[in-house]
Amino acid sequence: MAEQENSKDLISVLWSGADILRSKMDANEYKDYLLGIVFYKYLSDSFLIKVYDLIYDEKPETLKIALNVFIDALKDESAEELKDEIKSSCHYVIEPELTYTNFAEAARNNFFNREQLQKAFNNIEQSDPLFADLFTDIDLYSNRLGTGDQKQSDTIASLLKEIDKADLLNTDTDVLGNAYEYLIGQFASETGKKAGEFYTPQAVSKILTRIAISGQESKKGLSVYDPCMGSGSLLLNAKKYALEPIYIKYYGQELMTSTYNLARMNMFLHGIAPENQRLRNGDTLDGDWPTEEETDFNMVLMNPPYSAKWSAAAGFLQDERFSDYGVLAPKSKADYAFLLHGLYHLKNNGTMAIVLPHGVLFRGVAEGKIREKLLRSGNIYAIIGLPANLFYNTSIPTCIVVLKKHRDGRDVLFIDASKKFKKGKKQNTMTDEHIDAIVDLYHKRETIDKESYLASFEDIEKNDFNLNIPRYVDNFEKEEEINLNELLTEMKQTDDEIKKAQNEVLSCLKDLTSSDQDIMLSINRLVEMIEG
């Protein structure tokens, strides 16, 4: 309960930081400032806590005390040794004057200098390749912050003071990580269409992860890969369901640089050790990655951009990811290119779960050929139809395709979950009960009237390899037959009640009197109208 309270307190502080910027720019811009500065506070606070722990082998009472201890330690002969030890542990060193604690104090006393904060960002970026270009999206000199040097500085100072109220010293990484996730979700809600670039709704993330991790929960050193990782929230779901979460290896790629930076921050804020994360800024389809060291994974999770354009250049027919299929996904719809990329990087005994538009289930030509080959090879394991309007960037209904690399059977489980949702103002949502029901149907892997259907390969072949869910799961609700006699009786009763009410109104009107002739004329006309 205390953890929930901590999380709420933290969220309200961070969200009030957003209020400072909300009137100046839209959510897609101010998320970079807010999340970046929160991350710098996390790095700075973690650093001071580590310094104090190295010197006294305990946690400091306050960050101010830890800062003073660090200042004193730097005067000592063993200062360089201390710095080296911290650097090897944290991958960076922050000078006392560049700590967040010092900046917040300066902001409170009206002598904050944003050049110093820029220097602090630069120092972190240059300290280790892990942090390269991490703060590039934060423009401390933007006119959006205000007109003129003083107003811009004041805006940043206000933000620093507000975020300093967040007590990271007494907050564990899960609470901090969850607060960060909540903020990302809130930005997605405010941003609307652009949110598709960085956020998968948590309900969908939970379904994808629980399905892909099934049977692998206790694996030590579980590897998880998302080639379109956005802010990394889908990848990070794995640690919620794994029994050995500290050993999970995370691999992710993201095309948008600002979103890639967000994912890197998100990983650290969730306490993921640097050696357990390999993230890359790049185009998943243009050039294969990873190609060295580990290239196949226990879990592949994906929510790629739907029906995106790609080059579909002839050279890709020689690319190992696509060469077995003889055709390429069409230029105007890269859905199957993403799917085949993910499948290529799946371990033989792993599971892949990908969200795609329903078109992949029935479109023909090249996509039809790829789908048939996947079905003949037994790669498609399950299809789950999701409710419409779950995502911030599209209202179209989507489906989850579950794939396996090698298995004995070629049957496919179809689940129609299109009605498992709670209606919302902007987006529909799914409750934990909805999610549990879907995962339960997935594990049962049997035909249940109006909910699921286990189709044999012969069933699918008869349907010309068309996987459109209504062909297999009939969720049509037959309307109750109308009893005409009962309906006529009800209509007569209603008629009688109307007549009775009219008579009562007439009786009241006839009893009315007035010395005003106009009023009496109006009453009499009304009586005539009712009497018909």
C-alpha positions as CSV (number, residue, x, y, z in Angstrom):
1,M,0.0,0.0,0.0
2,A,2.9,2.4,0.9
3,E,4.4,1.6,-2.5
4,Q,1.1,2.6,-4.2
5,E,1.1,5.9,-2.2
6,N,4.7,6.5,-3.1
7,S,3.9,6.0,-6.7
8,K,0.9,8.3,-6.6
9,D,2.9,11.1,-4.8
10,L,5.7,10.7,-7.4
11,I,3.2,10.8,-10.3
12,S,1.5,13.9,-9.0
13,V,4.8,15.8,-8.6
14,L,6.0,14.8,-12.1
15,W,2.6,15.6,-13.6
16,S,2.6,19.1,-12.0
17,G,6.0,19.6,-13.8
18,A,4.1,19.0,-17.0
19,D,1.7,21.8,-16.0
20,I,4.6,24.3,-16.1
21,L,5.1,23.5,-19.8
22,R,1.6,22.6,-21.0
23,S,0.7,26.2,-21.9
24,K,3.9,26.7,-23.9
25,M,4.0,23.6,-26.2
26,D,2.2,20.4,-27.1
27,A,2.6,17.1,-25.2
28,N,4.9,15.6,-27.9
29,E,7.4,18.4,-27.2
30,Y,7.1,18.9,-23.5
31,K,7.5,15.1,-22.8
32,D,11.1,15.4,-23.9
33,Y,11.8,18.2,-21.4
34,L,10.0,16.6,-18.5
35,L,11.2,13.0,-19.0
36,G,14.8,14.2,-19.8
37,I,15.0,16.3,-16.7
38,V,13.5,13.6,-14.5
39,F,16.1,11.2,-15.9
40,Y,18.9,13.6,-15.1
41,K,17.6,13.9,-11.5
42,Y,17.6,10.1,-11.4
43,L,21.2,9.9,-12.6
44,S,22.4,12.6,-10.2
45,D,20.5,11.3,-7.1
46,S,21.7,7.7,-7.8
47,F,25.2,9.0,-8.1
48,L,25.2,10.9,-4.8
49,I,23.6,7.9,-3.0
50,K,26.3,5.6,-4.5
51,V,29.1,8.0,-3.3
52,Y,27.8,8.1,0.2
53,D,27.4,4.3,0.2
54,L,31.0,3.8,-0.9
55,I,32.3,6.1,1.9
56,Y,29.9,5.1,4.8
57,D,28.4,1.8,3.6
58,E,24.8,3.1,4.2
59,K,22.1,5.3,2.6
60,P,22.3,9.1,3.3
61,E,19.5,10.8,5.2
62,T,19.3,13.5,2.6
63,L,20.9,14.2,-0.8
64,K,22.3,17.5,0.5
65,I,24.3,15.6,3.2
66,A,25.5,13.2,0.4
67,L,26.6,16.2,-1.7
68,N,28.6,17.7,1.2
69,V,30.3,14.4,1.9
70,F,31.2,14.2,-1.8
71,I,32.6,17.8,-1.8
72,D,34.8,16.9,1.2
73,A,35.9,13.6,-0.3
74,L,37.2,15.4,-3.4
75,K,39.7,17.3,-1.2
76,D,41.1,14.0,0.0
77,E,44.2,12.3,-1.6
78,S,42.2,9.3,-2.6
79,A,39.7,11.4,-4.6
80,E,40.7,10.0,-8.0
81,E,40.5,6.5,-6.7
82,L,36.9,7.2,-5.5
83,K,36.0,8.7,-8.9
84,D,37.3,5.7,-10.7
85,E,35.3,3.3,-8.4
86,I,32.1,5.3,-9.0
87,K,32.8,5.5,-12.8
88,S,33.2,1.7,-13.0
89,S,29.9,1.2,-11.2
90,C,27.7,4.1,-12.6
91,H,29.5,4.6,-16.0
92,Y,29.6,8.4,-15.3
93,V,30.8,10.9,-12.7
94,I,29.0,14.2,-11.9
95,E,31.0,17.1,-10.5
96,P,29.4,18.7,-7.3
97,E,28.4,21.9,-9.0
98,L,26.6,19.9,-11.8
99,T,24.5,17.7,-9.5
100,Y,20.7,18.1,-9.7
101,T,20.7,18.9,-5.9
102,N,22.9,21.9,-6.6
103,F,20.8,23.1,-9.6
104,A,17.6,22.9,-7.5
105,E,19.2,24.9,-4.8
106,A,20.3,27.5,-7.3
107,A,16.8,27.6,-8.8
108,R,15.3,28.2,-5.4
109,N,17.7,31.1,-4.7
110,N,17.3,32.7,-8.2
111,F,20.8,32.1,-9.4
112,F,20.3,29.1,-11.7
113,N,22.4,29.1,-14.9
114,R,21.1,26.9,-17.7
115,E,24.5,26.9,-19.4
116,Q,25.6,24.7,-16.4
117,L,22.7,22.3,-17.0
118,Q,23.6,22.1,-20.7
119,K,27.2,21.3,-19.6
120,A,25.9,18.6,-17.2
121,F,23.9,17.0,-20.1
122,N,27.0,17.1,-22.4
123,N,29.2,15.5,-19.7
124,I,26.9,12.6,-19.2
125,E,26.6,12.0,-23.0
126,Q,30.4,12.0,-23.3
127,S,31.0,9.8,-20.3
128,D,30.0,6.4,-21.9
129,P,28.6,5.2,-25.3
130,L,25.5,4.1,-23.2
131,F,24.5,7.8,-22.9
132,A,25.6,9.1,-26.3
133,D,23.3,11.9,-27.6
134,L,20.8,11.0,-24.8
135,F,19.7,14.6,-24.2
136,T,19.7,15.9,-27.7
137,D,15.9,16.4,-27.8
138,I,16.0,18.9,-24.9
139,D,16.6,22.4,-26.3
140,L,17.3,24.6,-23.3
141,Y,17.4,27.7,-25.6
142,S,14.1,27.2,-27.3
143,N,11.8,30.1,-27.8
144,R,9.0,27.8,-26.8
145,L,10.2,28.2,-23.2
146,G,9.6,31.9,-23.3
147,T,10.7,35.1,-25.0
148,G,14.2,36.1,-24.1
149,D,17.0,34.6,-22.0
150,Q,15.5,35.4,-18.6
151,K,12.0,33.9,-19.2
152,Q,13.5,30.8,-20.8
153,S,15.8,30.3,-17.8
154,D,12.9,30.9,-15.4
155,T,10.8,28.2,-17.1
156,I,13.6,25.6,-16.7
157,A,14.3,26.8,-13.1
158,S,10.5,26.3,-12.3
159,L,10.7,22.8,-13.7
160,L,13.8,21.9,-11.7
161,K,12.2,23.2,-8.5
162,E,8.9,21.2,-9.1
163,I,10.6,18.0,-10.0
164,D,12.9,18.3,-7.0
165,K,9.9,17.5,-4.8
166,A,10.1,13.9,-6.1
167,D,11.8,11.9,-3.4
168,L,13.9,9.5,-5.4
169,L,16.1,8.7,-2.4
170,N,13.3,6.7,-0.8
171,T,11.7,5.4,-4.0
172,D,12.6,1.9,-5.4
173,T,13.2,1.4,-9.1
174,D,9.8,-0.3,-9.7
175,V,7.9,2.6,-8.3
176,L,10.0,5.1,-10.2
177,G,9.8,3.0,-13.4
178,N,6.0,2.6,-13.1
179,A,5.6,6.4,-12.5
180,Y,7.7,7.0,-15.7
181,E,5.5,4.5,-17.6
182,Y,2.4,6.2,-16.3
183,L,3.7,9.6,-17.6
184,I,4.5,8.1,-21.0
185,G,0.9,6.7,-21.1
186,Q,-0.5,10.2,-20.2
187,F,1.6,11.8,-23.0
188,A,0.3,9.2,-25.4
189,S,-3.3,10.2,-24.5
190,E,-2.6,13.9,-24.9
191,T,-0.6,13.5,-28.1
192,G,-3.1,11.4,-29.9
193,K,-2.0,10.1,-33.3
194,K,1.7,10.7,-32.8
195,A,1.6,8.4,-29.8
196,G,1.7,5.3,-32.0
197,E,5.4,6.1,-32.4
198,F,6.2,5.4,-28.8
199,Y,3.5,3.7,-26.9
200,T,1.6,0.4,-26.9
201,P,-1.4,0.4,-24.4
202,Q,-0.6,-1.6,-21.3
203,A,-3.5,-4.1,-21.8
204,V,-2.1,-5.1,-25.2
205,S,1.4,-5.3,-23.9
206,K,0.3,-7.6,-21.1
207,I,-1.4,-10.0,-23.5
208,L,1.5,-10.1,-25.9
209,T,4.0,-10.6,-23.0
210,R,2.0,-13.2,-21.1
211,I,1.5,-15.3,-24.3
212,A,5.2,-15.0,-25.5
213,I,6.6,-15.8,-22.1
214,S,4.3,-18.8,-21.5
215,G,6.4,-21.9,-20.6
216,Q,9.6,-19.8,-20.4
217,E,8.9,-17.9,-17.1
218,S,11.6,-19.8,-15.1
219,K,14.3,-19.6,-17.8
220,K,17.5,-17.9,-16.4
221,G,18.9,-15.5,-18.9
222,L,15.7,-15.2,-20.9
223,S,16.2,-13.1,-24.0
224,V,13.5,-10.7,-25.3
225,Y,13.6,-8.8,-28.6
226,D,11.4,-5.9,-29.9
227,P,12.6,-4.6,-33.3
228,C,10.1,-1.7,-33.1
229,M,10.5,-0.9,-29.4
230,G,9.1,2.6,-29.1
231,S,9.7,3.8,-25.5
232,G,10.6,0.2,-24.4
233,S,7.5,-0.4,-22.4
234,L,6.6,-3.6,-24.2
235,L,10.1,-5.0,-23.7
236,L,10.0,-4.1,-20.0
237,N,6.8,-6.1,-19.4
238,A,8.9,-9.3,-19.5
239,K,10.3,-8.6,-16.0
240,K,6.7,-8.5,-14.5
241,Y,6.2,-12.2,-15.5
242,A,9.6,-13.8,-15.3
243,L,10.7,-15.7,-12.3
244,E,14.4,-14.6,-12.8
245,P,13.9,-11.0,-13.9
246,I,17.4,-9.7,-13.1
247,Y,18.9,-12.1,-15.7
248,I,16.7,-11.0,-18.6
249,K,18.6,-9.8,-21.7
250,Y,16.8,-7.0,-23.5
251,Y,17.3,-6.3,-27.3
252,G,15.5,-3.5,-29.0
253,Q,15.7,-1.3,-32.1
254,E,13.9,2.0,-32.8
255,L,13.8,4.2,-35.9
256,M,12.9,7.6,-34.2
257,T,15.9,9.0,-32.4
258,S,13.8,10.8,-29.7
259,T,11.8,7.7,-29.0
260,Y,15.0,5.6,-28.9
261,N,16.4,8.0,-26.2
262,L,13.1,7.6,-24.3
263,A,13.6,3.8,-24.3
264,R,17.1,4.1,-23.0
265,M,16.0,6.3,-20.1
266,N,13.1,3.9,-19.5
267,M,15.5,1.0,-19.2
268,F,17.7,2.7,-16.6
269,L,14.7,4.0,-14.6
270,H,13.4,0.4,-14.3
271,G,16.8,-0.6,-12.9
272,I,18.0,-2.7,-15.9
273,A,21.8,-3.2,-15.7
274,P,23.7,-1.8,-18.7
275,E,25.2,-5.2,-19.5
276,N,21.6,-6.6,-19.9
277,Q,20.4,-4.2,-22.5
278,R,21.3,-3.8,-26.1
279,L,19.3,-1.0,-27.8
280,R,19.9,0.4,-31.2
281,N,18.7,3.4,-33.2
282,G,18.1,2.2,-36.7
283,D,15.6,1.1,-39.5
284,T,14.6,-2.5,-38.8
285,L,13.7,-3.4,-42.4
286,D,16.4,-1.6,-44.3
287,G,19.3,-3.4,-42.5
288,D,19.0,-6.6,-40.4
289,W,20.0,-6.4,-36.7
290,P,21.3,-7.9,-34.7
291,T,23.7,-9.9,-36.9
292,E,26.5,-10.7,-34.4
293,E,26.6,-12.4,-31.1
294,E,23.1,-13.3,-30.1
295,T,20.8,-13.2,-33.1
296,D,17.8,-15.3,-32.1
297,F,15.7,-14.9,-29.0
298,N,13.3,-16.7,-26.6
299,M,10.6,-14.0,-27.0
300,V,9.9,-11.7,-29.9
301,L,7.4,-8.9,-29.1
302,M,6.2,-6.4,-31.8
303,N,3.8,-3.6,-32.4
304,P,5.1,-2.3,-35.7
305,P,3.6,0.7,-37.6
306,Y,0.6,-0.6,-39.4
307,S,0.7,-1.0,-43.2
308,A,3.8,1.2,-43.4
309,K,5.5,1.9,-46.7
310,W,8.9,0.3,-47.4
311,S,11.2,0.0,-50.4
312,A,10.5,-3.7,-51.2
313,A,13.7,-3.5,-53.3
314,A,14.4,-6.7,-55.4
315,G,17.7,-7.1,-53.4
316,F,15.6,-8.1,-50.3
317,L,14.7,-11.4,-52.1
318,Q,18.3,-12.5,-51.3
319,D,18.0,-11.3,-47.7
320,E,17.9,-14.3,-45.4
321,R,14.9,-12.9,-43.5
322,F,12.7,-13.0,-46.7
323,S,14.4,-15.3,-49.2
324,D,12.5,-18.5,-48.2
325,Y,9.2,-16.9,-49.3
326,G,9.9,-16.1,-53.0
327,V,8.0,-12.8,-52.8
328,L,8.2,-9.6,-50.7
329,A,5.6,-7.8,-48.7
330,P,4.1,-5.1,-51.0
331,K,5.7,-1.6,-51.0
332,S,2.5,0.0,-49.6
333,K,2.2,-2.5,-46.7
334,A,5.2,-3.6,-44.8
335,D,3.2,-5.7,-42.3
336,Y,4.6,-9.1,-43.4
337,A,8.1,-7.7,-43.7
338,F,8.0,-6.9,-40.0
339,L,6.5,-10.2,-39.2
340,L,9.1,-12.2,-41.2
341,H,11.9,-10.1,-39.6
342,G,10.7,-11.1,-36.1
343,L,10.2,-14.7,-37.0
344,Y,13.7,-14.9,-38.4
345,H,15.1,-13.8,-35.0
346,L,13.0,-16.2,-33.0
347,K,14.7,-19.2,-31.3
348,N,13.4,-22.7,-32.5
349,N,11.6,-23.2,-29.1
350,G,10.6,-19.6,-28.6
351,T,7.3,-17.7,-29.1
352,M,6.6,-14.5,-31.1
353,A,3.5,-12.2,-30.6
354,I,2.9,-9.3,-33.0
355,V,0.0,-6.8,-33.3
356,L,-1.1,-6.1,-36.9
357,P,-4.2,-4.9,-38.8
358,H,-6.8,-7.5,-39.8
359,G,-5.8,-7.2,-43.5
360,V,-2.8,-9.5,-43.0
361,L,-5.3,-12.3,-42.3
362,F,-7.0,-12.2,-45.7
363,R,-5.3,-10.0,-48.3
364,G,-4.1,-11.8,-51.4
365,V,-1.3,-11.7,-54.0
366,A,2.2,-11.6,-52.3
367,E,0.7,-11.4,-48.8
368,G,-1.4,-14.5,-49.6
369,K,1.6,-16.4,-50.8
370,I,3.6,-15.5,-47.6
371,R,0.6,-16.5,-45.4
372,E,0.2,-19.8,-47.1
373,K,3.9,-20.7,-46.7
374,L,3.7,-19.7,-43.0
375,L,0.7,-21.9,-42.5
376,R,2.2,-24.9,-44.4
377,S,5.2,-24.6,-42.2
378,G,3.1,-24.6,-39.0
379,N,4.5,-21.2,-38.0
380,I,1.1,-19.5,-37.3
381,Y,0.0,-20.8,-33.9
382,A,-2.8,-18.5,-32.9
383,I,-4.8,-15.5,-34.1
384,I,-6.5,-13.2,-31.5
385,G,-9.0,-10.5,-32.7
386,L,-8.8,-7.4,-30.4
387,P,-11.5,-4.8,-29.8
388,A,-11.5,-1.6,-31.9
389,N,-10.2,1.8,-30.7
390,L,-7.6,0.5,-28.2
391,F,-4.7,2.5,-29.7
392,Y,-4.1,6.2,-29.6
393,N,-3.0,6.4,-33.2
394,T,-5.8,4.4,-34.9
395,S,-9.3,3.3,-34.3
396,I,-9.1,0.3,-36.6
397,P,-9.5,-3.2,-35.0
398,T,-6.2,-5.1,-34.8
399,C,-5.2,-8.7,-34.1
400,I,-2.4,-10.5,-32.4
401,V,-0.6,-13.1,-34.5
402,V,1.3,-15.7,-32.4
403,L,4.1,-17.6,-34.2
404,K,6.4,-20.5,-33.4
405,K,9.5,-21.5,-35.3
406,H,9.2,-25.3,-35.3
407,R,6.3,-27.4,-34.0
408,D,4.6,-30.7,-34.8
409,G,1.1,-29.5,-35.7
410,R,-0.3,-27.1,-38.2
411,D,-3.5,-26.2,-36.5
412,V,-4.4,-22.6,-35.6
413,L,-6.3,-21.3,-32.7
414,F,-8.7,-18.4,-33.4
415,I,-9.9,-16.2,-30.5
416,D,-12.5,-13.5,-31.0
417,A,-11.9,-11.0,-28.2
418,S,-13.5,-8.1,-30.1
419,K,-16.2,-7.6,-27.4
420,K,-13.9,-7.8,-24.4
421,F,-13.5,-4.1,-23.6
422,K,-14.6,-1.3,-21.5
423,K,-15.9,1.7,-23.4
424,G,-13.9,5.0,-22.9
425,K,-14.4,8.6,-24.0
426,K,-11.3,8.6,-26.3
427,Q,-10.1,5.0,-26.3
428,N,-11.6,1.7,-25.3
429,T,-9.7,-0.1,-22.6
430,M,-9.4,-3.7,-21.4
431,T,-9.6,-4.7,-17.8
432,D,-7.5,-7.4,-16.1
433,E,-10.5,-9.7,-16.3
434,H,-10.6,-9.3,-20.1
435,I,-6.9,-10.0,-20.3
436,D,-7.1,-13.1,-18.1
437,A,-10.1,-14.4,-20.1
438,I,-8.1,-14.1,-23.4
439,V,-4.9,-15.7,-21.9
440,D,-7.1,-18.5,-20.5
441,L,-8.7,-19.2,-23.9
442,Y,-5.2,-19.2,-25.4
443,H,-4.0,-21.8,-22.9
444,K,-7.1,-24.0,-23.3
445,R,-6.6,-24.2,-27.0
446,E,-10.0,-25.6,-27.8
447,T,-13.2,-24.7,-29.5
448,I,-15.6,-22.7,-27.3
449,D,-18.8,-21.5,-28.8
450,K,-18.7,-17.8,-29.9
451,E,-15.2,-17.3,-28.3
452,S,-12.6,-19.6,-29.9
453,Y,-12.1,-22.2,-32.6
454,L,-9.2,-24.7,-33.0
455,A,-8.9,-25.0,-36.8
456,S,-7.2,-28.0,-38.4
457,F,-4.9,-27.4,-41.4
458,E,-7.6,-29.0,-43.5
459,D,-10.1,-26.3,-42.3
460,I,-7.7,-23.6,-43.3
461,E,-6.9,-25.2,-46.6
462,K,-10.6,-25.4,-47.5
463,N,-10.8,-21.6,-46.8
464,D,-8.0,-21.0,-49.3
465,F,-5.7,-20.0,-46.4
466,N,-7.9,-17.1,-45.5
467,L,-7.6,-16.5,-41.7
468,N,-10.4,-13.9,-41.3
469,I,-11.7,-14.6,-37.8
470,P,-15.5,-14.6,-38.6
471,R,-14.9,-17.6,-40.9
472,Y,-13.9,-19.7,-37.9
473,V,-15.6,-18.1,-34.8
474,D,-19.3,-17.2,-35.2
475,N,-20.1,-14.6,-32.5
476,F,-23.4,-13.7,-34.0
477,E,-26.0,-13.2,-31.3
478,K,-29.5,-14.3,-32.5
479,E,-32.1,-11.8,-31.4
480,E,-35.0,-13.2,-29.4
481,E,-38.1,-14.0,-31.4
482,I,-41.0,-11.6,-30.8
483,N,-44.2,-13.0,-29.4
484,L,-46.8,-11.0,-31.5
485,N,-49.7,-11.7,-29.0
486,E,-47.7,-10.4,-26.1
487,L,-46.7,-7.4,-28.1
488,L,-50.3,-6.6,-29.1
489,T,-51.4,-7.0,-25.4
490,E,-48.6,-4.6,-24.4
491,M,-49.6,-2.1,-27.1
492,K,-53.3,-2.2,-25.9
493,Q,-52.3,-1.6,-22.3
494,T,-50.1,1.4,-23.3
495,D,-53.0,2.7,-25.4
496,D,-55.4,2.4,-22.4
497,E,-52.9,4.1,-20.1
498,I,-52.5,7.0,-22.6
499,K,-56.3,7.4,-22.9
500,K,-56.7,7.4,-19.1
501,A,-54.0,10.1,-18.7
502,Q,-55.6,12.2,-21.4
503,N,-59.0,12.0,-19.6
504,E,-57.4,13.1,-16.4
505,V,-55.7,16.1,-18.1
506,L,-59.1,17.0,-19.8
507,S,-60.9,16.9,-16.5
508,C,-58.4,19.2,-15.0
509,L,-58.5,21.6,-17.9
510,K,-62.3,21.8,-17.8
511,D,-62.2,22.7,-14.2
512,L,-59.9,25.7,-14.9
513,T,-61.5,29.2,-14.9
514,S,-60.1,32.6,-15.6
515,S,-61.5,36.2,-15.9
516,D,-59.1,36.7,-18.9
517,Q,-60.9,35.8,-22.1
518,D,-57.7,35.1,-24.1
519,I,-56.6,32.5,-21.5
520,M,-60.1,30.8,-21.6
521,L,-60.0,30.7,-25.4
522,S,-56.6,29.0,-25.3
523,I,-57.8,26.4,-22.7
524,N,-60.9,25.6,-24.7
525,R,-58.8,25.2,-27.9
526,L,-56.5,22.8,-26.0
527,V,-59.6,20.8,-24.8
528,E,-60.9,20.5,-28.4
529,M,-57.4,19.4,-29.6
530,I,-57.2,16.6,-27.0
531,E,-60.8,15.5,-27.6
532,G,-59.9,15.4,-31.3
